[in-house]
Amino acid sequence: MKIKKLRNNFEFSLLDNNIVTVKEMGNITEIRYMLRCNGGLICKLNKDSYYDIRTGEVKNFKTSTTRIENIESVSRSLRNLRDIINTNITDN
């Protein structure tokens, strides 16, 4: 993923089929866009298993015994915490 920081008076163009999300957090505005969305690659069946759309297989989720083993979950929590801090601190 390429991240580009834009300063004041920025300008960019989007196509009609681009998917855009805007997140305002205090003095920070995050704009994310994708050229296209392929949809989900899995379909959750229950808490233990899922259906892989690409292969047609039913597989079990990998479970971890401790939270630190799930790096994606920790990363998401830190990103949410950063967003909360950015929303509540607006003093430069």
Order of alpha helices (4+ residues) and beta strands (2+ residues): beta-beta-beta-beta-beta-alpha
